[in-house]
Amino acid sequence: MTRYFNFDAANRAAEKLYAINPHHPLGDALTAQIALRQKDIPAARTAVDKGLERYPEMRLLLALDAAVHAMTYDDDATAAALAGFDGLAPGNPLAQFHVGQALADARQYALAEPFLQEAIDRQPGWAQPQLELGQLYMQWGLLDKAAAQLQQAATLDPFHKDITNSLSLAREMLGYETIETERFIVRYRPGIDEVLARDMARLLDPMGIVFTERFGFTPHVKTQVDLMPDDEHFAVRVTGMPDIWTIAACTGDVVAMTPPRPGPKRAFGTFDWFNV
């Protein structure tokens, strides 16, 4: 539920767990995961500490404890939490997975990658870290690595909708055309979207100059703009599932957006893409 930003349903689930037991450890774990997803690190810390007070050796809570430390970017505390987890459960991938997942959610892809890879190395038959790493590469704009990683995940779990959706999209996007400017790379599906892509390429660099001067910062790599042909493609691009509706999303060095036109699977129709 937290993965798809359905926080209302996730909170209701936590409330039901607390109705069973006001100190339900799964309620504390779910509350911590909701807070991590919402980048509310103090609330996540409170939930984890509450759970660990009564259940100091619960693996899930200890894994989330390491993730909370990682989200404060305290390398020593994170390493200590991971070492403590390993002392209790040697070789278990759960803590590395939750640390990698939290950092990936925060768009810290270079930091998240080794943790997810270690989780995979520790338990190669577990599909979830494979999916997380594949979607990390998708959101990082590394489509070739995403397709290869998601194929490994699909081999393990061919019925997982997030995996099959993301793999299908990654393979499709490898066939997209690109237009490269001084500061941007525009990627689009061959066809009608080329008209917009070429218009964007003409206007993006001057806009980029304005904003880099305003913020006093120039990105170290070119910003990728992925034109997704419809809302379903966009939703899979961002979340892995075709049922999240918005116009555009930024996942670090990549901006994904739908073309501003009416038609099937187009919830928003026309809009000012330049303003967006």
Rosetta blueprint (number, residue, H / E / L):
1 M L
2 T L
3 R L
4 Y L
5 F L
6 N L
7 F H
8 D H
9 A H
10 A H
11 N H
12 R H
13 A H
14 A H
15 E H
16 K H
17 L H
18 Y H
19 A H
20 I H
21 N L
22 P L
23 H L
24 H L
25 P H
26 L H
27 G H
28 D H
29 A H
30 L H
31 T H
32 A H
33 Q H
34 I H
35 A H
36 L H
37 R H
38 Q L
39 K L
40 D L
41 I H
42 P H
43 A H
44 A H
45 R H
46 T H
47 A H
48 V H
49 D H
50 K H
51 G H
52 L H
53 E H
54 R H
55 Y L
56 P L
57 E L
58 M L
59 R H
60 L H
61 L H
62 L H
63 A H
64 L H
65 D H
66 A H
67 A H
68 V H
69 H H
70 A H
71 M H
72 T L
73 Y L
74 D L
75 D H
76 D H
77 A H
78 T H
79 A H
80 A H
81 A H
82 L H
83 A H
84 G H
85 F H
86 D H
87 G H
88 L H
89 A L
90 P L
91 G L
92 N L
93 P L
94 L H
95 A H
96 Q H
97 F H
98 H H
99 V H
100 G H
101 Q H
102 A H
103 L H
104 A H
105 D H
106 A L
107 R L
108 Q L
109 Y H
110 A H
111 L H
112 A H
113 E H
114 P H
115 F H
116 L H
117 Q H
118 E H
119 A H
120 I H
121 D H
122 R H
123 Q L
124 P L
125 G L
126 W L
127 A H
128 Q H
129 P H
130 Q H
131 L H
132 E H
133 L H
134 G H
135 Q H
136 L H
137 Y H
138 M H
139 Q H
140 W H
141 G L
142 L L
143 L H
144 D H
145 K H
146 A H
147 A H
148 A H
149 Q H
150 L H
151 Q H
152 Q H
153 A H
154 A H
155 T H
156 L H
157 D L
158 P L
159 F L
160 H L
161 K H
162 D H
163 I H
164 T H
165 N H
166 S H
167 L H
168 S H
169 L H
170 A H
171 R H
172 E H
173 M H
174 L L
175 G L
176 Y L
177 E E
178 T E
179 I E
180 E E
181 T L
182 E L
183 R L
184 F E
185 I E
186 V E
187 R E
188 Y E
189 R L
190 P L
191 G L
192 I L
193 D H
194 E H
195 V H
196 L H
197 A H
198 R H
199 D H
200 M H
201 A H
202 R H
203 L H
204 L H
205 D H
206 P H
207 M H
208 G H
209 I H
210 V H
211 F H
212 T H
213 E H
214 R H
215 F H
216 G L
217 F L
218 T L
219 P L
220 H L
221 V L
222 K L
223 T E
224 Q E
225 V E
226 D E
227 L E
228 M L
229 P L
230 D L
231 D H
232 E H
233 H H
234 F H
235 A H
236 V H
237 R H
238 V H
239 T H
240 G L
241 M L
242 P L
243 D L
244 I L
245 W L
246 T L
247 I L
248 A E
249 A E
250 C E
251 T L
252 G L
253 D L
254 V E
255 V E
256 A E
257 M E
258 T L
259 P L
260 P L
261 R L
262 P L
263 G L
264 P L
265 K L
266 R L
267 A L
268 F L
269 G L
270 T L
271 F L
272 D L
273 W L
274 F L
275 N L
276 V L
